């Protein structure tokens, strides 16, 4: 069992200088308030969707920040994380409200660029959380609050590999590892997916085997020194559903899990991990070792994943800290409006399995 904790304050990243304060939605009393008494600020929050309990957990953190800092928030989000155009419309509407700040979890890191420029032109500070927007107009995003997703994906690979290592080493024919990612557009999912791929590839090659990554072209194109599919000892097959739903994720997972050479599969967020579990309801192939079936690893939490980890259907999963992310997004906006310096923050991620999921540093992050 291995647990990795990722909690680093990136002081050198996107540091915002001292500002005069945020005064878009009040009559100037904000600057008179100090500390926890609050400045009467109003923040708009745009999340990716309400389809997974991850976002309900993030909202718990947002609501706690409201009370702590004496601010108000309004949270909106599309029905599904694949409803990119709907989210952009919600972001534009949030900007039109002229709030003191906006907290944004972007479904698509490129679709929000124009809106972010509009927010900048309107002097509305934006904090991105859960996922960054790498190409955001300069100055439009004052800070980003995210998991180190590449490292978190690597944690999944590091904990899966010891379980499947002997099956790879002793295989006389090609074997396959599956990965289901809900999209190829958001920075957190793509970073996490590539973190898993790169670490798994590194571990396998260090033991003298060759690897080829196939499937979704976006991910394949990001792989350095990709192997040949026909001759590789191990295939890593990457699938992305047409839309972000458990049902479509289950279809993609089933396509991989039905292949006779598949020994393991990774669902890189709550929706896709639940898709893997949904596929297994028909296939009944998930197991603790490759000798017994297909080894499954998930990401995030929720009642379905927690139950699957607890009963051994999945050997484990990686969870983030959504409550902290929601709280820190609002705290960062508040501090910026109070004239304080703010910077990027990375939040914790943890490996959990049936043996450690009740531990005090892990259990609070395993939301239902």
TORMARSE-504711 format. One record per residue (C-alpha): z, y, x. Coordinates in steps of 0.25 Angstrom, whole numbers, plus 5000, padded with zeros to 4 digits. Layout:
<gutors>
[[Z Y X]],
...
</gutors>
This chain:
<gutors>
[[5000 5000 5000]],
[[4996 5014 5005]],
[[5000 5027 4999]],
[[4993 5040 5004]],
[[4998 5053 5000]],
[[4989 5065 5002]],
[[4997 5079 5001]],
[[4992 5090 5010]],
[[4991 5105 5008]],
[[4978 5109 5013]],
[[4982 5123 5018]],
[[4969 5126 5025]],
[[4960 5123 5013]],
[[4955 5133 5003]],
[[4967 5142 5006]],
[[4968 5154 4996]],
[[4973 5167 5001]],
[[4984 5175 4994]],
[[4979 5181 4981]],
[[4984 5192 4973]],
[[4986 5183 4961]],
[[4979 5178 4949]],
[[4979 5188 4937]],
[[4967 5183 4929]],
[[4974 5180 4916]],
[[4986 5189 4915]],
[[4990 5204 4916]],
[[4995 5204 4931]],
[[5009 5198 4929]],
[[5006 5186 4937]],
[[5009 5192 4951]],
[[5023 5196 4946]],
[[5027 5181 4945]],
[[5033 5173 4956]],
[[5035 5159 4959]],
[[5037 5149 4947]],
[[5038 5160 4937]],
[[5023 5160 4935]],
[[5013 5170 4935]],
[[5008 5168 4921]],
[[4995 5163 4926]],
[[4985 5155 4918]],
[[4977 5144 4925]],
[[4965 5136 4919]],
[[4964 5121 4923]],
[[4952 5113 4922]],
[[4954 5098 4925]],
[[4943 5087 4926]],
[[4947 5080 4913]],
[[4958 5075 4904]],
[[4952 5061 4904]],
[[4962 5055 4915]],
[[4977 5057 4915]],
[[4975 5062 4929]],
[[4973 5076 4923]],
[[4984 5075 4914]],
[[4993 5073 4926]],
[[4987 5085 4932]],
[[4990 5093 4920]],
[[5004 5089 4921]],
[[5004 5096 4934]],
[[4997 5108 4929]],
[[5007 5109 4917]],
[[5019 5108 4927]],
[[5013 5120 4935]],
[[5012 5128 4923]],
[[5027 5127 4921]],
[[5030 5129 4936]],
[[5022 5141 4938]],
[[5022 5148 4925]],
[[5007 5147 4922]],
[[4998 5142 4911]],
[[4986 5133 4912]],
[[4975 5128 4903]],
[[4969 5114 4907]],
[[4955 5110 4903]],
[[4946 5098 4907]],
[[4934 5090 4902]],
[[4934 5077 4895]],
[[4930 5069 4907]],
[[4929 5073 4922]],
[[4914 5070 4921]],
[[4912 5082 4911]],
[[4909 5092 4922]],
[[4902 5102 4914]],
[[4913 5103 4904]],
[[4923 5105 4915]],
[[4915 5116 4921]],
[[4915 5123 4907]],
[[4930 5122 4907]],
[[4931 5128 4920]],
[[4922 5140 4916]],
[[4930 5142 4904]],
[[4943 5142 4912]],
[[4937 5153 4921]],
[[4934 5161 4908]],
[[4948 5161 4905]],
[[4951 5169 4917]],
[[4963 5161 4921]],
[[4972 5164 4933]],
[[4967 5151 4940]],
[[4960 5138 4937]],
[[4963 5124 4941]],
[[4951 5115 4942]],
[[4949 5100 4944]],
[[4934 5100 4945]],
[[4926 5088 4939]],
[[4914 5092 4948]],
[[4916 5100 4961]],
[[4902 5106 4960]],
[[4901 5110 4945]],
[[4913 5120 4945]],
[[4907 5128 4957]],
[[4901 5139 4948]],
[[4914 5140 4939]],
[[4922 5141 4952]],
[[4914 5153 4956]],
[[4916 5159 4943]],
[[4931 5157 4944]],
[[4931 5164 4958]],
[[4923 5176 4952]],
[[4934 5177 4942]],
[[4945 5177 4952]],
[[4951 5164 4946]],
[[4957 5155 4956]],
[[4954 5140 4955]],
[[4962 5128 4960]],
[[4954 5115 4960]],
[[4963 5102 4959]],
[[4960 5087 4959]],
[[4946 5090 4965]],
[[4941 5101 4974]],
[[4928 5109 4973]],
[[4923 5109 4987]],
[[4911 5119 4984]],
[[4919 5129 4976]],
[[4915 5143 4978]],
[[4923 5149 4990]],
[[4936 5155 4984]],
[[4935 5149 4970]],
[[4945 5138 4973]],
[[4958 5142 4978]],
[[4964 5128 4981]],
[[4961 5114 4978]],
[[4972 5104 4974]],
[[4967 5090 4976]],
[[4970 5076 4981]],
[[4964 5073 4995]],
[[4954 5064 4987]],
[[4947 5058 4999]],
[[4960 5053 5005]],
[[4964 5048 4991]],
[[4952 5040 4990]],
[[4954 5035 5004]],
[[4968 5030 4999]],
[[4962 5022 4989]],
[[4953 5015 4999]],
[[4964 5013 5009]],
[[4973 5006 4999]],
[[4961 4997 4993]],
[[4956 4993 5007]],
[[4967 4984 5011]],
[[4966 4976 4998]],
[[4951 4974 5000]],
[[4950 4974 5015]],
[[4950 4958 5017]],
[[4940 4956 5006]],
[[4931 4966 5014]],
[[4934 4960 5027]],
[[4931 4945 5022]],
[[4919 4948 5013]],
[[4907 4940 5016]],
[[4898 4949 5007]],
[[4898 4963 5003]],
[[4910 4969 4995]],
[[4911 4981 4986]],
[[4921 4992 4983]],
[[4919 5001 4971]],
[[4923 5015 4969]],
[[4922 5022 4955]],
[[4922 5038 4956]],
[[4922 5046 4943]],
[[4912 5056 4949]],
[[4905 5061 4961]],
[[4907 5076 4958]],
[[4922 5079 4959]],
[[4928 5081 4973]],
[[4940 5073 4971]],
[[4933 5060 4966]],
[[4922 5061 4976]],
[[4932 5063 4987]],
[[4941 5052 4982]],
[[4929 5042 4981]],
[[4924 5045 4995]],
[[4938 5044 5001]],
[[4939 5030 4996]],
[[4925 5027 5000]],
[[4926 5032 5014]],
[[4940 5026 5017]],
[[4936 5013 5011]],
[[4923 5013 5020]],
[[4931 5017 5032]],
[[4941 5005 5030]],
[[4930 4995 5028]],
[[4922 4999 5040]],
[[4934 5000 5049]],
[[4935 4985 5046]],
[[4921 4982 5050]],
[[4914 4982 5037]],
[[4902 4990 5032]],
[[4902 4999 5019]],
[[4892 5004 5010]],
[[4895 5014 4999]],
[[4886 5014 4987]],
[[4885 5019 4972]],
[[4887 5033 4968]],
[[4878 5041 4977]],
[[4887 5053 4979]],
[[4897 5045 4985]],
[[4888 5036 4993]],
[[4882 5049 4999]],
[[4895 5053 5004]],
[[4898 5041 5012]],
[[4896 5042 5027]],
[[4889 5030 5035]],
[[4887 5022 5022]],
[[4884 5008 5024]],
[[4872 4999 5019]],
[[4874 4994 5005]],
[[4867 4981 5008]],
[[4874 4977 5021]],
[[4888 4983 5019]],
[[4900 4975 5019]],
[[4907 4983 5008]],
[[4901 4992 4997]],
[[4908 5003 4991]],
[[4902 5006 4978]],
[[4904 5020 4971]],
[[4902 5022 4957]],
[[4903 5035 4948]],
[[4903 5034 4933]],
[[4893 5043 4925]],
[[4905 5050 4918]],
[[4920 5051 4921]],
[[4925 5040 4912]],
[[4934 5028 4913]],
[[4923 5020 4906]],
[[4911 5024 4915]],
[[4920 5022 4927]],
[[4923 5008 4922]],
[[4908 5005 4921]],
[[4906 5009 4936]],
[[4918 5001 4940]],
[[4913 4989 4933]],
[[4900 4990 4940]],
[[4907 4989 4953]],
[[4918 4979 4949]],
[[4907 4969 4943]],
[[4901 4967 4957]],
[[4905 4955 4963]],
[[4907 4961 4977]],
[[4917 4972 4972]],
[[4931 4970 4978]],
[[4937 4984 4975]],
[[4935 4997 4967]],
[[4941 5011 4967]],
[[4942 5020 4955]],
[[4944 5034 4961]],
[[4951 5041 4950]],
[[4958 5038 4937]],
[[4945 5037 4928]],
[[4938 5028 4938]],
[[4950 5019 4941]],
[[4952 5017 4926]],
[[4937 5014 4926]],
[[4940 5003 4936]],
[[4951 4998 4927]],
[[4943 4998 4915]],
[[4932 4990 4921]],
[[4942 4980 4925]],
[[4946 4978 4911]],
[[4933 4970 4909]],
[[4931 4965 4923]],
[[4946 4961 4927]],
[[4942 4961 4942]],
[[4952 4971 4948]],
[[4962 4964 4957]],
[[4972 4966 4968]],
[[4963 4960 4979]],
[[4948 4957 4981]],
[[4951 4942 4980]],
[[4955 4944 4966]],
[[4945 4955 4961]],
[[4942 4970 4964]],
[[4953 4979 4970]],
[[4954 4992 4962]],
[[4960 5005 4966]],
[[4961 5017 4957]],
[[4964 5032 4959]],
[[4973 5041 4951]],
[[4983 5036 4940]],
[[4984 5035 4925]],
[[4991 5024 4917]],
[[4979 5015 4918]],
[[4978 5016 4933]],
[[4993 5015 4935]],
[[4994 5002 4926]],
[[4982 4996 4934]],
[[4989 4999 4948]],
[[5002 4994 4943]],
[[4997 4981 4938]],
[[4988 4979 4950]],
[[4974 4980 4943]],
[[4972 4991 4954]],
[[4978 4990 4967]],
[[4982 5004 4967]],
[[4977 5018 4966]],
[[4978 5032 4971]],
[[4984 5043 4963]],
[[4984 5058 4965]],
[[4994 5069 4961]],
[[4987 5075 4948]],
[[5000 5082 4943]],
[[5002 5089 4957]],
[[4987 5093 4957]],
[[4988 5100 4943]],
[[5001 5106 4947]],
[[4996 5111 4961]],
[[4983 5117 4955]],
[[4991 5126 4946]],
[[5001 5129 4957]],
[[4990 5133 4966]],
[[4984 5143 4956]],
[[4997 5149 4953]],
[[5000 5151 4968]],
[[4987 5157 4970]],
[[4989 5167 4958]],
[[5003 5170 4964]],
[[4996 5175 4977]],
[[4999 5163 4985]],
[[4990 5155 4995]],
[[4985 5142 4990]],
[[4977 5130 4996]],
[[4972 5117 4994]],
[[4982 5106 4991]],
[[4980 5090 4991]],
[[4989 5082 4982]],
[[4994 5068 4984]],
[[4987 5055 4981]],
[[4994 5041 4982]],
[[4990 5027 4982]],
[[4998 5019 4972]],
[[4999 5004 4968]],
[[5008 4995 4960]],
[[5018 4995 4971]],
[[5020 5010 4973]],
[[5016 5017 4960]],
[[5030 5020 4956]],
[[5034 5027 4969]],
[[5039 5041 4967]],
[[5028 5048 4975]],
[[5017 5040 4967]],
[[5022 5038 4953]],
[[5022 5053 4949]],
[[5007 5053 4952]],
[[5003 5041 4943]],
[[5001 5049 4930]],
[[4997 5041 4918]],
</gutors>
